[in-house]
Amino acid sequence: MEQRIIELDVREDLKNKIEPFQKIMEAIKELGANDIFILHAPFKPVPLFAVLKAKGFTHEEEELDKKHWKVTFTKKA
């Protein structure tokens, strides 16, 4: 089966005071083993790490700019 990659940028939502948690949960619900979810956020989304770890994801984070974090979540097999 082909690896799926879903990318979501929530920086604009957060700038407009829109809570992106539901959008994130909606994006990951279809992901299976070894699929990837890439999140772009204006800060390091530490609380999300534990939530997605509980759903079987590992993560790598990278600060691309002052207000741009890219976090790559991978669903464990």
C-alpha positions as CSV (number, residue, x, y, z in Angstrom):
1,M,0.0,0.0,0.0
2,E,1.2,3.5,-0.9
3,Q,2.4,5.8,1.9
4,R,0.0,8.7,2.4
5,I,1.2,12.2,3.3
6,I,-1.2,14.8,4.6
7,E,0.1,18.3,5.1
8,L,-1.8,20.9,7.2
9,D,-0.8,24.5,7.9
10,V,-2.6,26.0,10.9
11,R,-0.6,29.2,11.2
12,E,-3.4,31.3,9.6
13,D,-6.1,29.7,11.7
14,L,-4.2,30.5,14.9
15,K,-3.5,34.0,13.7
16,N,-7.3,34.4,13.3
17,K,-7.9,32.9,16.8
18,I,-9.4,29.7,15.3
19,E,-8.6,26.6,17.3
20,P,-7.2,24.0,14.9
21,F,-7.5,20.9,17.1
22,Q,-10.6,19.5,15.4
23,K,-9.1,20.1,11.9
24,I,-5.9,18.2,13.0
25,M,-7.9,15.3,14.4
26,E,-10.0,15.2,11.2
27,A,-6.8,15.1,9.1
28,I,-5.2,12.2,10.9
29,K,-8.2,9.9,11.4
30,E,-7.7,8.2,8.0
31,L,-4.0,7.6,8.3
32,G,-2.7,4.1,8.6
33,A,0.7,2.5,9.3
34,N,3.7,4.4,8.1
35,D,1.5,7.3,6.8
36,I,2.8,10.8,7.5
37,F,1.1,13.9,8.8
38,I,3.0,17.2,8.4
39,L,1.9,20.1,10.5
40,H,3.0,23.7,10.1
41,A,2.4,25.9,13.2
42,P,3.6,29.3,14.5
43,F,5.0,27.6,17.6
44,K,6.3,24.2,18.8
45,P,3.0,22.4,19.4
46,V,4.2,20.4,22.5
47,P,0.7,19.5,23.9
48,L,-0.1,17.8,20.6
49,F,2.9,15.5,20.8
50,A,1.4,13.5,23.7
51,V,-2.0,13.4,22.1
52,L,-0.7,12.0,18.8
53,K,1.8,9.7,20.6
54,A,-1.3,8.1,22.3
55,K,-2.7,7.6,18.8
56,G,0.4,5.8,17.6
57,F,2.5,8.6,16.1
58,T,6.2,9.4,16.4
59,H,7.3,12.9,15.5
60,E,10.3,15.0,14.4
61,E,10.2,18.8,14.8
62,E,12.0,21.5,12.9
63,E,12.0,25.3,13.4
64,L,12.0,26.7,9.9
65,D,11.6,30.4,10.9
66,K,10.9,32.5,14.0
67,K,7.1,31.7,13.8
68,H,7.2,28.6,11.6
69,W,7.6,25.1,13.0
70,K,7.3,22.0,10.8
71,V,6.4,18.8,12.7
72,T,6.4,15.5,10.9
73,F,4.3,12.8,12.5
74,T,4.7,9.3,11.4
75,K,2.0,6.6,12.2
76,K,3.8,3.6,13.6
77,A,3.1,0.2,12.0
